[in-house]
Amino acid sequence: MKSFYQYSFTFCILVLMYGCASYAPTNNKLSGVLSKSEQVILNLSEKILQTKDDDLIVKYNALEEKYKELFPVLENCNKKYGLTTNYVLTLQEAQKALERLDKGFAITQDRVFILDAIYQDYDAKLQSILSSAQNDANTKIRVTVNSSVDDGFFVFGKLSYENKLDIKRFRFNKPTQNASQDFVPGYYLFWLEKEDRIGEAELHLILSNGKEEVKQLVLKTPK
């Protein structure tokens, strides 16, 4: 039974590689981003094995398998209709996170989290393509945000693997309860702020199921 599911998933990947729809200009940055990402993942292999940390090795193996599934699909889709700048930007930031991990491997405390976060991001992208009727990697997902008690909070966000970076990559145009913004599939951190009240960042997978393209989040209201 396991081999049947593995065969079915492989078949889906092959269909995606040869079935991306409409034609548009190729995003010239994608190949470089994917090539650098692959290289740094391979560079990390020996360092991770030397740790003999079972959790870290498991997360690395999962990430290695996922990039091998995702990257060929993205390359082919990009040739057919071109990925958006925002889509490639998230892939580039994942590449930078991997490079930071590689460079500072010995002193990085959240290595398991980083590898898992990038795996989750890659998986969200792949699953969103798999669920798209047109095998469209450029699916945008509308994210709406409410606060659980009070309204008027500004919504900020960043990519999951930027957890330790003191940045605000995204800011929703309107405060809660009317906050909404489009995102490419991925793994994100979102939080609320209002004057001196700052909420705790919450992890959320943003992906397409092929049916609903709106995801509603209810974030905890900061005290």
C-alpha positions, 0 to 999 in steps of 0.5 A: 500500500505504501508503494502505491501512495509513493507511486501516486505522488510521483505520478502527480509530480510528473504531471505537474512538471509537464502540465503547467498551463499558460505562457508568460515571461520567465522569472530570471532570478528563480534558477539562481535562487534554487541553485544556491538553495540546493548547494547550501542544503548539501553543504549542511549535510556533513555538519548535521550528520556530525552532530549525531542529533536525531531530531536535527537529522530527521528534519534535514532529511525531510527538507532534502526530500522536499526540495527535490520534489519542489524545485523541478516543479517550480523550474518547469512552471517558471518556464511555462508562465513565470513566477511572480516577484513576491513568490521568488522573494520568499524562496530567496529569503529561505535561501538566505536563512539556510546560508545564515544557518550554514555560516553560523551553524556552531552557534545557532540554537534553533537549528531544528526550528529553521530546518522544519520551518523551511520544510513547511514553507516548501511543502505549503508551496508544493501542496498548493500547486498540487491542489490547483486546477491549472497547476498554478504556482502563482496562486494568491491567498487572501488572509483576513485577520480578526482580533479575539476581543478588541479591534483596531490592532495593526497586523504585522508578519514575517516569514517563519524562518525569520523568527529570530530576526527583528523585522516587520516584513509585512503590514496589513493595510487595514487594522482589525477587524478589516485587515486583509492581504494577499500572500503566496503559499508558505509558512508565516508568523503574524502578530498584533500591535496597538500602541504599547500592546504587542502580541506574541507572534503566531505560526500559520501555514498559508496554503491553497486547497484548490477550493477556498482562496481565503484564510481567516485568522483570529490572532490573540489580543495582546494584554 
